[in-house]
Amino acid sequence: MRDVRMRGFSERVDVEEVEAFLDRHTRALSAEPVDLLACVGRVLAEDVRAEVDVPGFPRSAMDGYAVRGEDTFGASNYDPISLAIAGQALPGRPFRGRVESGGAVRIMTGAAVPEGADAVVMAEVCNERDGRVEVTAPVGPRQNVGVVGEDVSAGEWVLRSGRRLRPQDAGLLASIGVDRPRCVRRPRVQLVVTGDELLPAGSRPDSGHIVDSNSVVLQALVARDGGERRPFEILPDRVDRLRDALVSAAAVADVILVSGGSSVGQEDCAPQLVRELGSLDFHGISMRPSSPAGVGRIPRGEPRASEVHPSWVFLLPGNPVSCLCAYEFFAGPVVRSLGGRSRTWPHPRVRLPLARKISSAIGRTDYVRVAIEHGRVVPIATSGASILSSTVRAAGCVIVPRELEGMPEGSEVEVRLYDDVAEF
């Protein structure tokens, strides 16, 4: 692949070819034990089978009295049945004796049903006085009693590998005694931000300098996709500093995101360095924006014996919208895939009619920012890749595939929403 600086791209590869390449060469990372309180959002690396019953004892589903169900048969408001109270059972403090015929034990919800009892009569139909309880309604055997294994049975497969754990999943794991489920390791992601013109995020822009916004966006996207973000600094446009940064990053990171220095200008040396240190698989893609994006791989410095794989390098254009677009198409799916998640874009989608046409060109994939007004999709007028505010005004984006010249007014299109919930 030739050096394209100050010459431009003689040809560009299709988006689909890059996506297929990444799909073929990406697999989930190895498993690691994760503390139960930190496992939500992680991807389970192995099936989980319960080794115990939940509950492990018959427990009361009501506040009331544990009884022998047959002792209450015939009870009514007009003819209550009186039973002797032998004691009480509380959660974690069971009644140690046995309920004999004609007896009852005061019991609270969740407490173990004592031996001899097979039902719980609810407190609302009972009247207690002088060490006895009058029952005014009958209960059948097993009524208001949670049986052993009612929730989970020993030997049951409760969660399967590949599941992204939710809060309730973590609760279930806790209930069966799992304290460190094995989950897919989170991919380590290193940002490499370059540019003499950049000021750190939080600075006030001044003449000749702009504030680095790409790192803010990228770190949030990496967190969304389950990656582990590593510390970074803004580098000057010096080949030696960038080379050292790439070598250091490749020693520890699964994914390297290079923001800036990826295009065809004199200072854009990142593609050449990736080629020298490993392989530059793609540079120049038939898409708008983000056509200068690139993908490469750098061998790991000291890879784990169980994880011999290179570091993925994504060359993301410095223009903010191009950077966002290239991440969503290429880097995001790889970060998610390495962490065991779905490669699919994690955006809610809606289908709505176009308020006006979208123009494109055959052979090029377009990422079009759109607003939604009165139930119709409105393309944002600006097409500039540096206009980050256009993504703020937008409700989402429409992807125009390369085989289309555009999309006519009134046609139904799929919008990938930037927000979890559509507000229009």
C-alpha positions as semicolon CSV with decimal commas, in nm:
position;residue;x (nm);y (nm);z (nm)
1;M;0,000;0,000;0,000
2;R;0,165;0,320;-0,114
3;D;0,221;0,637;0,085
4;V;-0,079;0,859;0,008
5;R;0,043;1,176;0,180
6;M;0,003;1,480;-0,045
7;R;-0,111;1,249;-0,327
8;G;-0,457;1,131;-0,228
9;F;-0,617;0,791;-0,265
10;S;-0,598;0,623;-0,605
11;E;-0,881;0,394;-0,496
12;R;-1,097;0,331;-0,191
13;V;-1,228;0,005;-0,051
14;D;-1,600;-0,054;0,011
15;V;-1,735;-0,034;0,367
16;E;-1,873;-0,389;0,340
17;E;-1,531;-0,531;0,262
18;V;-1,380;-0,373;0,572
19;E;-1,669;-0,489;0,789
20;A;-1,639;-0,846;0,657
21;F;-1,264;-0,846;0,722
22;L;-1,311;-0,731;1,080
23;D;-1,583;-0,989;1,134
24;R;-1,358;-1,272;1,010
25;H;-1,062;-1,173;1,223
26;T;-1,225;-1,079;1,552
27;R;-1,314;-1,319;1,830
28;A;-1,407;-1,278;2,196
29;L;-1,125;-1,246;2,447
30;S;-1,054;-1,503;2,716
31;A;-1,255;-1,542;3,037
32;E;-1,177;-1,406;3,380
33;P;-1,354;-1,426;3,718
34;V;-1,543;-1,108;3,802
35;D;-1,669;-0,994;4,140
36;L;-2,044;-1,032;4,165
37;L;-2,098;-0,663;4,233
38;A;-1,906;-0,571;3,917
39;C;-2,050;-0,827;3,674
40;V;-2,356;-0,636;3,549
41;G;-2,302;-0,542;3,184
42;R;-2,032;-0,806;3,139
43;V;-2,076;-1,105;2,909
44;L;-2,093;-1,448;3,068
45;A;-1,817;-1,675;2,935
46;E;-1,961;-2,010;3,044
47;D;-2,292;-2,174;3,125
48;V;-2,396;-2,162;3,491
49;R;-2,565;-2,456;3,661
50;A;-2,721;-2,429;4,005
51;E;-2,564;-2,656;4,264
52;V;-2,834;-2,588;4,525
53;D;-3,210;-2,560;4,548
54;V;-3,360;-2,213;4,596
55;P;-3,523;-2,207;4,839
56;G;-3,343;-2,489;5,015
57;F;-3,625;-2,531;5,266
58;P;-4,004;-2,494;5,261
59;R;-4,075;-2,131;5,350
60;S;-4,377;-1,928;5,435
61;A;-4,525;-1,705;5,167
62;M;-4,738;-1,520;5,425
63;D;-4,736;-1,373;5,771
64;G;-4,960;-1,600;5,971
65;Y;-4,953;-1,940;6,140
66;A;-4,792;-2,266;6,031
67;V;-5,039;-2,548;6,079
68;R;-5,136;-2,893;5,964
69;G;-5,379;-2,814;5,686
70;E;-5,623;-3,089;5,783
71;D;-5,661;-2,934;6,130
72;T;-5,830;-2,630;5,971
73;F;-6,089;-2,811;5,763
74;G;-6,438;-2,682;5,841
75;A;-6,319;-2,355;5,997
76;S;-6,545;-2,054;5,941
77;N;-6,638;-1,721;6,097
78;Y;-6,930;-1,892;6,268
79;D;-6,733;-2,197;6,377
80;P;-6,362;-2,109;6,421
81;I;-6,110;-2,378;6,504
82;S;-5,883;-2,313;6,801
83;L;-5,520;-2,425;6,792
84;A;-5,250;-2,406;7,060
85;I;-4,954;-2,179;6,974
86;A;-4,630;-2,371;7,027
87;G;-4,388;-2,085;6,940
88;Q;-4,282;-1,872;6,648
89;A;-4,065;-1,892;6,335
90;L;-3,882;-1,588;6,198
91;P;-3,659;-1,551;5,890
92;G;-3,322;-1,688;5,992
93;R;-3,459;-1,804;6,329
94;P;-3,662;-2,119;6,270
95;F;-3,886;-2,295;6,522
96;R;-3,688;-2,595;6,640
97;G;-3,975;-2,815;6,746
98;R;-4,244;-3,004;6,562
99;V;-4,602;-2,896;6,498
100;E;-4,830;-3,162;6,635
101;S;-5,198;-3,212;6,559
102;G;-5,397;-2,930;6,716
103;G;-5,095;-2,700;6,727
104;A;-4,973;-2,392;6,539
105;V;-4,658;-2,181;6,512
106;R;-4,665;-1,805;6,458
107;I;-4,465;-1,747;6,137
108;M;-4,341;-1,457;5,927
109;T;-4,295;-1,437;5,549
110;G;-3,974;-1,608;5,439
111;A;-3,932;-1,813;5,756
112;A;-3,884;-2,188;5,739
113;V;-4,206;-2,386;5,780
114;P;-4,150;-2,608;6,085
115;E;-4,151;-2,985;6,074
116;G;-4,500;-3,130;6,099
117;A;-4,670;-2,825;5,942
118;D;-4,771;-2,834;5,575
119;A;-4,961;-2,507;5,532
120;V;-4,972;-2,145;5,647
121;V;-5,295;-1,974;5,734
122;M;-5,273;-1,600;5,681
123;A;-5,292;-1,366;5,977
124;E;-5,597;-1,186;5,836
125;V;-5,825;-1,485;5,908
126;C;-5,685;-1,554;6,254
127;N;-5,747;-1,416;6,603
128;E;-5,484;-1,479;6,870
129;R;-5,545;-1,468;7,244
130;D;-5,439;-1,646;7,560
131;G;-5,177;-1,860;7,382
132;R;-5,419;-1,991;7,123
133;V;-5,522;-1,888;6,773
134;E;-5,871;-1,908;6,631
135;V;-5,872;-1,989;6,258
136;T;-6,180;-1,870;6,067
137;A;-6,094;-2,007;5,719
138;P;-5,949;-2,344;5,612
139;V;-5,617;-2,392;5,428
140;G;-5,521;-2,695;5,223
141;P;-5,187;-2,876;5,241
142;R;-4,901;-2,677;5,078
143;Q;-5,113;-2,361;5,065
144;N;-4,905;-2,044;5,119
145;V;-4,586;-2,252;5,137
146;G;-4,293;-2,211;4,896
147;V;-4,159;-2,557;4,824
148;V;-3,794;-2,658;4,802
149;G;-3,652;-2,562;4,459
150;E;-3,958;-2,353;4,369
151;D;-3,731;-2,075;4,236
152;V;-3,430;-2,277;4,117
153;S;-3,370;-2,651;4,128
154;A;-3,028;-2,802;4,191
155;G;-2,879;-2,914;3,859
156;E;-3,077;-2,660;3,656
157;W;-2,895;-2,450;3,393
158;V;-2,984;-2,097;3,497
159;L;-2,774;-1,875;3,265
160;R;-2,604;-1,949;2,935
161;S;-2,271;-1,839;2,794
162;G;-2,285;-1,522;2,586
163;R;-2,551;-1,356;2,798
164;R;-2,491;-0,993;2,888
165;L;-2,563;-0,988;3,257
166;R;-2,843;-0,769;3,390
167;P;-2,903;-0,666;3,754
168;Q;-3,155;-0,947;3,804
169;D;-2,907;-1,198;3,659
170;A;-2,651;-1,092;3,918
171;G;-2,917;-1,136;4,185
172;L;-2,989;-1,489;4,065
173;L;-2,618;-1,573;4,070
174;A;-2,602;-1,447;4,427
175;S;-2,901;-1,661;4,525
176;I;-2,728;-1,982;4,413
177;G;-2,398;-1,898;4,581
178;V;-2,192;-1,780;4,282
179;D;-1,959;-1,503;4,397
180;R;-1,725;-1,464;4,096
181;P;-1,886;-1,558;3,764
182;R;-1,648;-1,608;3,474
183;C;-1,698;-1,335;3,215
184;V;-1,534;-1,234;2,888
185;R;-1,246;-0,998;2,958
186;R;-1,315;-0,634;2,879
187;P;-1,104;-0,515;2,585
188;R;-0,840;-0,263;2,683
189;V;-0,866;0,045;2,461
190;Q;-0,589;0,302;2,422
191;L;-0,650;0,645;2,273
192;V;-0,367;0,805;2,078
193;V;-0,459;1,168;2,013
194;T;-0,230;1,377;1,794
195;G;-0,219;1,739;1,684
196;D;-0,008;2,047;1,755
197;E;-0,325;2,252;1,734
198;L;-0,507;2,066;2,014
199;L;-0,576;2,186;2,365
200;P;-0,690;1,945;2,639
201;A;-1,063;1,899;2,691
202;G;-1,192;2,162;2,930
203;S;-0,963;2,435;2,793
204;R;-1,089;2,752;2,632
205;P;-1,011;2,767;2,257
206;D;-0,787;3,049;2,139
207;S;-0,642;3,179;1,815
208;G;-0,471;2,900;1,627
209;H;-0,580;2,623;1,867
210;I;-0,889;2,409;1,907
211;V;-1,002;2,199;2,200
212;D;-0,975;1,821;2,171
213;S;-1,336;1,697;2,163
214;N;-1,272;1,363;1,993
215;S;-1,125;1,205;2,306
216;V;-1,436;1,300;2,505
217;V;-1,665;1,140;2,247
218;L;-1,446;0,833;2,199
219;Q;-1,410;0,761;2,569
220;A;-1,787;0,772;2,610
221;L;-1,836;0,541;2,312
222;V;-1,577;0,295;2,445
223;A;-1,755;0,290;2,782
224;R;-2,088;0,232;2,607
225;D;-1,939;-0,064;2,421
226;G;-1,789;-0,225;2,730
227;G;-1,424;-0,135;2,674
228;E;-1,173;-0,057;2,946
229;R;-1,036;0,293;2,885
230;R;-0,669;0,360;2,949
231;P;-0,504;0,695;3,035
232;F;-0,379;0,899;2,741
233;E;-0,216;1,229;2,653
234;I;-0,228;1,458;2,352
235;L;0,082;1,407;2,139
236;P;0,254;1,664;1,917
237;D;0,283;1,596;1,545
238;R;0,620;1,427;1,576
239;V;0,695;1,091;1,417
240;D;0,914;0,969;1,703
241;R;0,652;1,046;1,969
242;L;0,375;0,881;1,770
243;R;0,589;0,572;1,701
244;D;0,672;0,535;2,071
245;A;0,306;0,576;2,162
246;L;0,195;0,308;1,917
247;V;0,460;0,062;2,036
248;S;0,370;0,122;2,401
249;A;-0,002;0,093;2,330
250;A;0,039;-0,231;2,136
251;A;0,210;-0,389;2,437
252;V;-0,098;-0,352;2,658
253;A;-0,407;-0,264;2,452
254;D;-0,640;-0,479;2,249
255;V;-0,761;-0,179;2,050
256;I;-0,580;0,144;1,965
257;L;-0,783;0,444;1,851
258;V;-0,569;0,701;1,670
259;S;-0,749;1,033;1,651
260;G;-0,599;1,259;1,385
261;G;-0,298;1,216;1,159
262;S;-0,473;0,957;0,943
263;S;-0,540;1,145;0,620
264;V;-0,319;1,249;0,328
265;G;-0,157;1,567;0,463
266;Q;0,213;1,619;0,519
267;E;0,178;1,565;0,896
268;D;-0,038;1,254;0,865
269;C;0,223;0,992;0,950
270;A;0,006;0,744;1,145
271;P;-0,076;0,519;0,845
272;Q;0,290;0,484;0,749
273;L;0,389;0,402;1,108
274;V;0,119;0,135;1,139
275;R;0,245;-0,019;0,815
276;E;0,603;-0,022;0,948
277;L;0,509;-0,167;1,290
278;G;0,261;-0,426;1,165
279;S;0,009;-0,423;0,882
280;L;-0,203;-0,147;0,734
281;D;-0,495;-0,354;0,609
282;F;-0,708;-0,067;0,478
283;H;-0,661;0,304;0,427
284;G;-0,915;0,503;0,231
285;I;-1,277;0,387;0,237
286;S;-1,567;0,467;0,003
287;M;-1,782;0,651;0,253
288;R;-1,888;1,002;0,349
289;P;-1,768;1,126;0,588
290;S;-1,460;0,931;0,713
291;S;-1,309;0,839;0,377
292;P;-0,950;0,876;0,516
293;A;-1,020;0,617;0,789
294;G;-0,792;0,317;0,814
295;V;-0,756;-0,019;0,985
296;G;-0,437;-0,200;1,079
297;R;-0,281;-0,440;1,327
298;I;0,033;-0,423;1,536
299;P;0,179;-0,737;1,699
300;R;0,153;-0,748;2,077
301;G;0,468;-0,686;2,278
302;E;0,426;-0,973;2,526
303;P;0,090;-1,137;2,459
304;R;-0,061;-1,375;2,711
305;A;-0,008;-1,738;2,623
306;S;-0,385;-1,784;2,591
307;E;-0,438;-1,467;2,389
308;V;-0,196;-1,443;2,103
309;H;-0,358;-1,173;1,891
310;P;-0,241;-0,837;1,759
311;S;-0,364;-0,499;1,869
312;W;-0,626;-0,359;1,635
313;V;-0,546;-0,005;1,521
314;F;-0,821;0,223;1,393
315;L;-0,714;0,540;1,216
316;L;-0,992;0,786;1,289
317;P;-1,001;1,118;1,104
318;G;-0,952;1,430;1,312
319;N;-1,276;1,594;1,199
320;P;-1,525;1,520;1,480
321;V;-1,812;1,382;1,272
322;S;-1,574;1,170;1,066
323;C;-1,419;1,040;1,387
324;L;-1,761;0,947;1,527
325;C;-1,867;0,786;1,201
326;A;-1,551;0,575;1,161
327;Y;-1,575;0,456;1,519
328;E;-1,939;0,348;1,476
329;F;-1,872;0,159;1,152
330;F;-1,545;-0,013;1,238
331;A;-1,398;0,030;1,586
332;G;-1,722;-0,004;1,785
333;P;-1,815;-0,347;1,645
334;V;-1,465;-0,477;1,721
335;V;-1,467;-0,346;2,079
336;R;-1,805;-0,508;2,138
337;S;-1,704;-0,833;1,969
338;L;-1,382;-0,865;2,172
339;G;-1,589;-0,822;2,488
340;G;-1,836;-1,090;2,380
341;R;-2,115;-0,851;2,282
342;S;-2,305;-0,829;1,955
343;R;-2,129;-0,647;1,672
344;T;-2,460;-0,483;1,577
345;W;-2,484;-0,108;1,626
346;P;-2,642;-0,052;1,971
347;H;-2,887;0,211;1,849
348;P;-3,266;0,190;1,873
349;R;-3,415;0,209;1,525
350;V;-3,734;0,353;1,382
351;R;-3,872;0,363;1,030
352;L;-4,025;0,691;0,917
353;P;-4,086;0,877;0,587
354;L;-3,838;1,127;0,449
355;A;-3,947;1,492;0,451
356;R;-3,710;1,562;0,164
357;K;-3,473;1,360;-0,049
358;I;-3,122;1,248;0,044
359;S;-2,866;1,271;-0,234
360;S;-2,576;1,025;-0,255
361;A;-2,358;0,857;-0,516
362;I;-2,345;0,495;-0,629
363;G;-2,037;0,324;-0,493
364;R;-2,022;0,529;-0,172
365;T;-2,179;0,465;0,170
366;D;-2,318;0,780;0,329
367;Y;-2,372;0,853;0,699
368;V;-2,643;1,119;0,699
369;R;-2,734;1,312;1,013
370;V;-3,109;1,365;1,042
371;A;-3,365;1,535;1,261
372;I;-3,719;1,408;1,316
373;E;-3,996;1,666;1,289
374;H;-4,367;1,585;1,307
375;G;-4,300;1,218;1,243
376;R;-4,088;1,279;0,934
377;V;-3,713;1,249;0,876
378;V;-3,536;1,575;0,791
379;P;-3,173;1,558;0,667
380;I;-2,951;1,811;0,846
381;A;-2,849;2,070;0,587
382;T;-2,479;2,086;0,670
383;S;-2,256;1,809;0,537
384;G;-1,931;1,933;0,691
385;A;-1,733;1,663;0,873
386;S;-1,605;1,918;1,122
387;I;-1,951;2,038;1,233
388;L;-1,993;1,840;1,555
389;S;-2,296;2,047;1,652
390;S;-2,484;1,885;1,364
391;T;-2,483;1,556;1,557
392;V;-2,623;1,739;1,859
393;R;-2,910;1,882;1,654
394;A;-2,970;1,541;1,498
395;A;-3,197;1,271;1,639
396;G;-2,988;1,007;1,468
397;C;-2,847;0,901;1,135
398;V;-2,955;0,730;0,816
399;I;-2,712;0,501;0,635
400;V;-2,735;0,523;0,255
401;P;-2,587;0,200;0,110
402;R;-2,341;0,223;-0,176
403;E;-2,578;0,074;-0,433
404;L;-2,818;0,371;-0,407
405;E;-2,792;0,717;-0,562
406;G;-2,995;0,849;-0,272
407;M;-3,340;0,822;-0,118
408;P;-3,643;1,006;-0,256
409;E;-3,877;1,228;-0,058
410;G;-4,157;1,029;0,104
411;S;-3,968;0,699;0,107
412;E;-3,954;0,514;0,437
413;V;-3,606;0,503;0,587
414;E;-3,448;0,347;0,891
415;V;-3,314;0,594;1,146
416;R;-3,050;0,484;1,396
417;L;-3,131;0,695;1,698
418;Y;-2,863;0,860;1,911
419;D;-3,084;0,835;2,221
420;D;-3,216;0,524;2,391
421;V;-3,569;0,659;2,371
422;A;-3,708;0,849;2,076
423;E;-3,827;1,197;2,166
424;F;-4,025;1,329;1,871
